[in-house]
Amino acid sequence: MRSITAVLLSGLLKKCPHCGKGNLYSKYLKFYSHCPICGEEFHSYRTDDFGPWLSIIISGHIIVPLVLSMEQNFKIDLWIQALIWIPITIAVVLFLLPISKSICLSILWRLKMKDAEINKNNS
């Protein structure tokens, strides 16, 4: 079994947690049902809301200090700051979302936490 470090790195790179080579995504946020390289299945791992939650938490820790720093140092009007920070925040969250979702899948894969309902229906 791969180490947790290797699995997390695979998640960060949006690669298969089993082989570390195959891509996880067929589209922006749609996982392949199986790894195109090694055939490891992904469809029974439910990432649910952890990916979006992690994206929001990380982007908040990036954006909030920048907003506060700009407010203290430059005293820019609020409407101008909104024009600046809202698109940047959206871009950061959208960039982080597939990464955080693939990290979640990698953690679930490493811990062998498949969805019980999917496994029961396949039996």
CYANA upper distance limits for C-alpha pairs under 8 A (distance plus 0.5 A):
  2 ARG  CA      6 ALA  CA      6.76
  2 ARG  CA      7 VAL  CA      6.98
  2 ARG  CA     18 HIS  CA      7.77
  3 SER  CA      7 VAL  CA      6.75
  4 ILE  CA      8 LEU  CA      6.53
  4 ILE  CA    107 ILE  CA      8.47
  4 ILE  CA    110 ARG  CA      7.63
  5 THR  CA      9 LEU  CA      6.60
  6 ALA  CA     10 SER  CA      6.64
  6 ALA  CA     17 PRO  CA      8.43
  6 ALA  CA     20 GLY  CA      8.49
  7 VAL  CA     11 GLY  CA      6.77
  7 VAL  CA     17 PRO  CA      5.64
  7 VAL  CA     18 HIS  CA      8.13
  7 VAL  CA     20 GLY  CA      8.15
  7 VAL  CA    106 SER  CA      6.44
  7 VAL  CA    107 ILE  CA      7.80
  7 VAL  CA    110 ARG  CA      7.62
  8 LEU  CA     12 LEU  CA      6.64
  8 LEU  CA     17 PRO  CA      8.34
  8 LEU  CA    103 ILE  CA      6.55
  8 LEU  CA    106 SER  CA      6.89
  8 LEU  CA    107 ILE  CA      7.60
  9 LEU  CA     13 LEU  CA      6.72
 10 SER  CA     14 LYS  CA      6.47
 10 SER  CA     15 LYS  CA      5.37
 10 SER  CA     16 CYS  CA      6.79
 10 SER  CA     17 PRO  CA      6.10
 10 SER  CA     20 GLY  CA      5.95
 10 SER  CA    103 ILE  CA      8.24
 10 SER  CA    106 SER  CA      7.90
 11 GLY  CA     15 LYS  CA      6.38
 11 GLY  CA     16 CYS  CA      7.83
 11 GLY  CA     17 PRO  CA      7.17
 11 GLY  CA     99 ILE  CA      7.26
 11 GLY  CA    100 SER  CA      8.26
 11 GLY  CA    102 SER  CA      5.36
 11 GLY  CA    103 ILE  CA      4.62
 11 GLY  CA    104 CYS  CA      8.04
 11 GLY  CA    105 LEU  CA      7.90
 11 GLY  CA    106 SER  CA      6.01
 12 LEU  CA     99 ILE  CA      6.11
 12 LEU  CA    100 SER  CA      7.94
 12 LEU  CA    102 SER  CA      7.44
 12 LEU  CA    103 ILE  CA      6.46
 13 LEU  CA     99 ILE  CA      7.73
 14 LYS  CA     23 ASN  CA      6.73
 14 LYS  CA     24 LEU  CA      6.29
 14 LYS  CA     25 TYR  CA      7.98
 14 LYS  CA     98 PRO  CA      8.10
 14 LYS  CA     99 ILE  CA      6.72
 14 LYS  CA    102 SER  CA      6.13
 14 LYS  CA    103 ILE  CA      8.14
 15 LYS  CA     20 GLY  CA      5.84
 15 LYS  CA     21 LYS  CA      6.18
 15 LYS  CA     22 GLY  CA      5.93
 15 LYS  CA     23 ASN  CA      5.15
 15 LYS  CA     24 LEU  CA      5.87
 15 LYS  CA    102 SER  CA      8.33
 16 CYS  CA     20 GLY  CA      5.29
 16 CYS  CA     21 LYS  CA      6.47
 16 CYS  CA     22 GLY  CA      5.65
 16 CYS  CA     23 ASN  CA      6.48
 16 CYS  CA     24 LEU  CA      6.18
 16 CYS  CA     35 CYS  CA      6.89
 16 CYS  CA     40 GLU  CA      8.44
 16 CYS  CA    106 SER  CA      8.22
 17 PRO  CA    106 SER  CA      5.88
 17 PRO  CA    109 TRP  CA      7.50
 17 PRO  CA    110 ARG  CA      8.14
 18 HIS  CA     38 CYS  CA      8.24
 18 HIS  CA     40 GLU  CA      7.28
 19 CYS  CA     37 ILE  CA      8.26
 19 CYS  CA     38 CYS  CA      6.97
 21 LYS  CA     37 ILE  CA      7.47
 22 GLY  CA     35 CYS  CA      6.22
 22 GLY  CA     36 PRO  CA      6.18
 22 GLY  CA     37 ILE  CA      5.60
 22 GLY  CA     38 CYS  CA      7.82
 23 ASN  CA     35 CYS  CA      7.44
 23 ASN  CA     36 PRO  CA      7.65
 24 LEU  CA     31 PHE  CA      5.92
 24 LEU  CA     32 TYR  CA      6.37
 24 LEU  CA     35 CYS  CA      7.21
 24 LEU  CA    102 SER  CA      7.79
 25 TYR  CA     29 LEU  CA      7.01
 25 TYR  CA     30 LYS  CA      5.97
 25 TYR  CA     31 PHE  CA      4.83
 25 TYR  CA     32 TYR  CA      6.08
 26 SER  CA     30 LYS  CA      6.20
 26 SER  CA     31 PHE  CA      6.26
 26 SER  CA     32 TYR  CA      5.96
 27 LYS  CA     31 PHE  CA      7.71
 28 TYR  CA     98 PRO  CA      7.52
 29 LEU  CA     98 PRO  CA      6.43
 31 PHE  CA     42 PHE  CA      7.77
 31 PHE  CA     43 HIS  CA      8.18
 32 TYR  CA     36 PRO  CA      8.32
 32 TYR  CA     42 PHE  CA      7.40
 32 TYR  CA     43 HIS  CA      8.06
 33 SER  CA     41 GLU  CA      6.30
 33 SER  CA     42 PHE  CA      5.64
 33 SER  CA     43 HIS  CA      5.32
 34 HIS  CA     39 GLY  CA      5.71
 34 HIS  CA     40 GLU  CA      5.78
 34 HIS  CA     41 GLU  CA      4.59
 34 HIS  CA     42 PHE  CA      5.98
 34 HIS  CA     43 HIS  CA      7.70
 35 CYS  CA     39 GLY  CA      5.06
 35 CYS  CA     40 GLU  CA      5.61
 35 CYS  CA     41 GLU  CA      6.84
 35 CYS  CA     42 PHE  CA      7.92
 42 PHE  CA    105 LEU  CA      8.48
 44 SER  CA    114 LYS  CA      5.86
 44 SER  CA    115 ASP  CA      5.90
 44 SER  CA    118 ILE  CA      6.43
 44 SER  CA    119 ASN  CA      7.58
 45 TYR  CA    105 LEU  CA      7.04
 45 TYR  CA    108 LEU  CA      7.18
 45 TYR  CA    109 TRP  CA      7.75
 45 TYR  CA    113 MET  CA      7.43
 45 TYR  CA    114 LYS  CA      5.43
 45 TYR  CA    115 ASP  CA      6.29
 46 ARG  CA    105 LEU  CA      8.03
 46 ARG  CA    114 LYS  CA      7.80
 46 ARG  CA    115 ASP  CA      6.84
 47 THR  CA     51 GLY  CA      7.25
 47 THR  CA    101 LYS  CA      7.10
 47 THR  CA    104 CYS  CA      6.57
 47 THR  CA    105 LEU  CA      6.52
 47 THR  CA    108 LEU  CA      8.44
 49 ASP  CA     53 TRP  CA      6.60
 50 PHE  CA     54 LEU  CA      6.47
 50 PHE  CA    100 SER  CA      8.41
 50 PHE  CA    101 LYS  CA      7.60
 50 PHE  CA    104 CYS  CA      7.33
 51 GLY  CA     55 SER  CA      6.62
 51 GLY  CA     97 LEU  CA      6.62
 51 GLY  CA     98 PRO  CA      8.00
 51 GLY  CA     99 ILE  CA      8.48
 51 GLY  CA    100 SER  CA      5.32
 51 GLY  CA    101 LYS  CA      4.63
 51 GLY  CA    102 SER  CA      8.27
 51 GLY  CA    103 ILE  CA      8.43
 51 GLY  CA    104 CYS  CA      6.90
 52 PRO  CA     56 ILE  CA      6.65
 52 PRO  CA     97 LEU  CA      6.48
 52 PRO  CA    100 SER  CA      7.88
 52 PRO  CA    101 LYS  CA      7.83
 53 TRP  CA     57 ILE  CA      6.72
 54 LEU  CA     58 ILE  CA      6.59
 54 LEU  CA     97 LEU  CA      8.46
 54 LEU  CA    100 SER  CA      6.69
 55 SER  CA     59 SER  CA      6.47
 55 SER  CA     93 VAL  CA      6.15
 55 SER  CA     96 LEU  CA      5.95
 55 SER  CA     97 LEU  CA      5.88
 55 SER  CA    100 SER  CA      6.63
 56 ILE  CA     60 GLY  CA      6.41
 56 ILE  CA     93 VAL  CA      6.82
 57 ILE  CA     61 HIS  CA      6.88
 58 ILE  CA     62 ILE  CA      6.93
 59 SER  CA     63 ILE  CA      6.42
 59 SER  CA     89 THR  CA      7.52
 59 SER  CA     92 VAL  CA      6.71
 59 SER  CA     93 VAL  CA      6.52
 59 SER  CA     96 LEU  CA      8.28
 60 GLY  CA     64 VAL  CA      6.13
 61 HIS  CA     65 PRO  CA      7.41
 62 ILE  CA     66 LEU  CA      7.42
 63 ILE  CA     67 VAL  CA      6.64
 63 ILE  CA     85 TRP  CA      8.38
 63 ILE  CA     89 THR  CA      7.22
 64 VAL  CA     68 LEU  CA      6.63
 65 PRO  CA     69 SER  CA      6.46
 66 LEU  CA     70 MET  CA      6.61
 67 VAL  CA     71 GLU  CA      6.61
 67 VAL  CA     85 TRP  CA      7.98
 68 LEU  CA     72 GLN  CA      6.66
 69 SER  CA     73 ASN  CA      6.53
 70 MET  CA     74 PHE  CA      6.05
 70 MET  CA     75 LYS  CA      7.62
 70 MET  CA     76 ILE  CA      8.12
 71 GLU  CA     75 LYS  CA      5.55
 71 GLU  CA     76 ILE  CA      6.97
 76 ILE  CA     80 ILE  CA      7.23
 76 ILE  CA     81 GLN  CA      7.09
 77 ASP  CA     81 GLN  CA      6.89
 78 LEU  CA     82 ALA  CA      6.68
 79 TRP  CA     83 LEU  CA      6.83
 80 ILE  CA     84 ILE  CA      6.80
 81 GLN  CA     85 TRP  CA      6.33
 82 ALA  CA     86 ILE  CA      6.10
 83 LEU  CA     87 PRO  CA      7.57
 84 ILE  CA     88 ILE  CA      7.12
 85 TRP  CA     89 THR  CA      6.35
 86 ILE  CA     90 ILE  CA      6.73
 87 PRO  CA     91 ALA  CA      6.60
 88 ILE  CA     92 VAL  CA      6.64
 89 THR  CA     93 VAL  CA      6.67
 90 ILE  CA     94 LEU  CA      6.60
 91 ALA  CA     95 PHE  CA      6.55
 92 VAL  CA     96 LEU  CA      6.63
 93 VAL  CA     97 LEU  CA      6.41
 94 LEU  CA     98 PRO  CA      8.12
 95 PHE  CA     99 ILE  CA      8.04
 96 LEU  CA    100 SER  CA      6.50
 97 LEU  CA    101 LYS  CA      6.57
 98 PRO  CA    102 SER  CA      6.57
 99 ILE  CA    103 ILE  CA      6.70
100 SER  CA    104 CYS  CA      6.68
101 LYS  CA    105 LEU  CA      6.81
102 SER  CA    106 SER  CA      6.59
103 ILE  CA    107 ILE  CA      6.71
104 CYS  CA    108 LEU  CA      6.71
105 LEU  CA    109 TRP  CA      6.49
106 SER  CA    110 ARG  CA      6.60
107 ILE  CA    111 LEU  CA      6.67
108 LEU  CA    112 LYS  CA      6.37
108 LEU  CA    113 MET  CA      5.59
108 LEU  CA    114 LYS  CA      7.69
109 TRP  CA    113 MET  CA      6.86
109 TRP  CA    114 LYS  CA      8.02
114 LYS  CA    118 ILE  CA      8.48
114 LYS  CA    119 ASN  CA      7.91
115 ASP  CA    119 ASN  CA      6.90
116 ALA  CA    120 LYS  CA      6.51
117 GLU  CA    121 ASN  CA      6.71
118 ILE  CA    122 ASN  CA      6.78
119 ASN  CA    123 SER  CA      6.90
